[in-house]
Amino acid sequence: MNSKTSGYLALFVAVALLPLLGVYPIFAMKVMCYALFACAFNLLIGFTGLLSFGHAAFLGTAAYAAGHALKVWGFPPLVGIAFGTLMAGLAGLAFGLLAIRRSGIYFSMITLALAQMLFFYFLQAPFTGGEDGLQSVPRGSLLGLNLENDTSMYYVVLAIFGGAFWLIYRTVHSPFGQVLTSIRENEARATSLGYDTDRFKLLAFVLSASLAGLAGATKTLVLGFATLTDAVWTTSGLVILMTLVGGMGTMVGPIVGALLIIALENKIGDLGQWLAGVTGIEWFVGLGESVSLVTGLIFILCVLAFRRGLVGEVGALWLRLRGPGKSASGH
């Protein structure tokens, strides 16, 4: 077992102990769902070089599909999640077939346009509940476990996240993943070597969409509702922010970015109250209503000062401290 694998196992053991340390399970599960969403997006942009502006479409598709299957059709929890993931994968296939032959900003804008079309469909479709959303989605039970219990639900979500993370890790470190990396670095060279780059990009796009759908379906089961927020374009921007802040092209970076952004959204009001009390400036009290402003400032700071993201910068610093000779021998 190499050091990276040991580190990942230690990370998951630490996460498994969080409920015992008094961490609110709902918050931790929400972080894991968005971390999976960010990891799925990172598979596309960080390892394939494709920037999608419409990834929230897959989160929302799976959220609504799983919610409807669980609430109306009475599907078991895992079957409902699998159904939502499948629907997101089919949406990813449709998006990919239309967008994958374009590159750069043209690819990004096509994904945004398609995602907006899907958003307006969700706004008007009768099964989504419109602006009210799909409410009161039951958790049900799994293998005798009552998932209405937050602790039981927590470990189910951890198992889902762990399995998806392992799948992403194996994908990135497989021959398929190496081809994706070569496409990111130099698509023309990959084509000259005989690879059908469009087919590889389409497979990566569908896999990324399916994993984003898995995150959306799981989030619906955890929170008990699906709303238009899951499919709106700002959520696509949020996952880009999570990936860039944590570290694009790294395995742990999107997890760190998701934790930072979700924690900020949940605790910024308390932070504003504390700053107002310390400084005496009443303006800080309104920070709770200015989440977009604060996340925008974080994005600007990250782009200017941490081009590799937090995890990327820490990794680069570690390599510099080890020295060129040691880093080379470490490979």
N, C-alpha and C positions, 0 to 999 in steps of 0.2 A: 504494500500500500504506500503510494507516494505521499509527499507532504501536502499537496493540494487536496487530495482525497481526504486525508486526515483532517485538514482544516475545514472542509465542507461538512464532514461528519460531526466535528466539534460544534460547528455553527448550528446544525439541526438539533443536536442534543441540548444546546443552550436555549434554542427556541422552544423545545418541548418542555423545558422547565419553567417557562415564563408564567403560566397560570399559578404554579406553586409559589412564585415570587410576588404574587399580588397584582400582576399586570391584567388589565381589563380584557377578557377574552374577545369581546366584540371588536375592540380596537385592533388587537393583534391579528384577528382573522381578516379584517378589512385591509390591513397592511399586507398580509400574505396574498390576498386576491390581487391587489394592485401591483405587488411585486412580481407576481406571475405574469400579469398583463405587460409590465415593463420588460421582463425577460423575453417574452414572446416578441415584442417589438424590437428588442435589441438583436434577436436572431436575424431579423430582416435588415436593419440598418447597420448594426455593428459588425456582422459577419458576412453579409451579402452586399451591403452598400446601397440598399434601396430605401429611400425615404418616403414613407407613406403618411399622407396627411389625413387619412380616413380610417385609421385603425379602430376608432371608437365604434364604427359600424359593426364590427365583429363582436365586440364586448356587448353592445346593445342587442344584436340579433340573438346571441346565446342567452342573454338575460331574459328577454321576453319569451323565447321559445321554451326555455327550461321552466320559467315561472308558469306559463300556460299549461305545460305538460304536467307539472306537479299539482297545480291548483284545480284545473278543470278536468284533466284526463286521469288524475290520480296516480301518476307514475311513481314508482319507488324513487328515493333520492338519487341513487347512482344512475338509474336509467334516465331520469329527468336531466341530470347533468350531461350524460352522454348524448342525449338528444339535442340539447342546446349546443354542445360542442360540434356535433355533426352539422347542424344548420349553419353554424359560423364557418365551418370548413367549406360547405357548399357555396356560401356567400363569397368566401375567399377565392374559390375556384372561378366564380363568375367575374369577380373584380379582376383577378389575375389575367384571365383570358383577354380582357379588354385593355388592360393597362400595361402588361408586361413587355410588349413590343416597343414601348416608348421608354426613354431614359431621362434622367435628370429631373428638371422642373416639370416637364410634360407628364412623366409618370406620376409625380406627386400631385399635380393638379387634377389628373384623371381620378385618382383615388379619392381626393377631396370632393369632387363633383358627384361621384357615385355614392359616397357616404352621405352627402346632403340629400340626395334623392331618397335614400333609405330612411333617413331621419324624418322627412316629411311623410313618408309612408307610415312610419310608426306613429306620427302625430295624428293621423286620420284613421288608422286601422281600428276596428271596434274591439279587437281582443287585447289591445295594449292599454286601454283606459285613457288614452289621450294625455292631456296635461296632468291628470290625476295619477297616472301610472297604474301598474298592475300591483295591487295590494294584497296583503294577507296570504302570502304564499306559505304553505305549511312545510315544516322541515321533515316531519314523519319520523321513521325509525330505520335503523340499519343494523342487521345482525343482532337484534335484541337490544341495541342501544337506542335510548330515547334522545333524538337529536335536538329536542327542545331544550335539553340541558346544554348550556353553553360550553361546559368543559368537554363533554362528549363530542360536540360539534367541532370544537377546537382541534382535537386530535384527528378527526376525519379530514378537516381542511389541511392540516399539516401533512397528512399522508398524501393527499392530492397534490399539494405543492411540491413535496419531496419527489414524488414520481415524475412530475412534469419537469422539475429542475434536472433530474437525472437524464430524462429524455433529451433535453436541450444540451446537456453536457456531452452525452454520447454522440449526438448529431454533430456538434461542433468539432469533436475530436475523431470523427470518422472520415473515410475517404470522401464521402459526400460533402462533409464540412470543409475539407481542404479545397475542394473544387469551388465551393461558395466563396471562400477567402480569396482564391485566385481571381474569381470574377470581380470581387470588390477591388482588388489591387489593379488588375489590368484585364478587362473583359476581352479586348481584342486578342491578347495573347492566349487567353483560355480558348477562344474560338479557333485560333490557329493551331492549337494542340488537338483539336478534334472534338471538343466538348460542345454539346448542344446547350448553349448558355441560357436560351429562353426556357428550355424545359427545366433546367436546374433552378432558375429564378422562380418559375411557376410553382415548383414543388416547395421551395422555401417559403413562398408567399402563402400557399395553402396551409403549410405546417404552422407558420406564425399566426395566421388567422384562426386556426383551430385551437391553438394554445391560448390565444386571447379570448376565444369563446369559452374555453374551459374556465378561465378566470371570471368571466361575466356570469356564467351559469352558477358557479360556486358562490359568487357574491350574492346572487339572488336568493339562494338557499340560506345563506347566513343571515342576511338582513330582512328577508321576507317580503321584498318588493323589488320591482324594476321600474325605472322611470326614464323619461327622455334624457335626463342627464347622462345616462349610460351611453347614449348614441350621439350626443351633440358634438360639434366640431371642437369645442373647447376641451373636451376630454381627450381628443387626439393630441391637442397641444400639450395637455398635462402629461401624457405618457412620454412625449418627446422630452419635456423638461426633466422628468424623473430619470430618463436614460442618460441625458447629457450631464446632469448634476452628479449622478453616481459614477458614471464612467462608461462611455460607449465602447463596445467591443470587449468588455470584461464580463466575467460570469457573475460576480457579486455586485458590481456597480449598480445595475438597475434595482437591486434589492435595497441597497443603501439609499438610492435616490427616492424610491417609493416610501421608505420609512421616514425620511426627512420631510418630504412634501406632505404626506398624510398627517404626520405629527404636527407640522406647522399649521395645517388647516384646522386641526382639532384644538390646538393649544394657543393659537395666536391671540385669541381674546384674553386668556389668562396672562399671556406675556405683556399685552398692552396695558392691562390693569396694573401689573407689577412695575412696568416702566413709568407709568403715570404716577404711581406712589413714590418711586425713587426720585424721579426728576421733577415732579410737580407740574409737568406739562400735560394738560388735559387732552391734547390731541392724540396721545397714545391710546386713549380709551377706545377710539374709533378704529383701531387696527383690526378688531374682530370682523369689521365689515369691509376690510380692504385686503382680503386674502390675495386677490389677483394682483394688486399693486406690489405686495411683498414678494410673491412668487416671481413676478416680472423682474424685480430688483435682483433676486437671487440668480435668475437666468442671466442677466447682464453681467453680474459679478463672476459667475461661473465661466462665461464665454471669454471675459477679459483676463481673469486671473488663473482659472483652472481649466485649461483647454482640454485636458485629458479626463476631466471629472475628478471627483474626490478620490475614488479608488485608483484611477489611472495615475494621478499625481503621487499618491502614496507609493504605488508600485515603482514609478520612475525614480522617486527619491531613494527607495530601498536599493535599487540597482546601482544608483550612483554611490551610495554609501558602501556597498559591497566591493565596488571597483570593477573595472573592465575585465581583469583577469579572472576574478572569482565568478562574475556573472556569466562569462563564457563557459567556465568549467561547470557551472550549475546547469547549463543546457545539455 
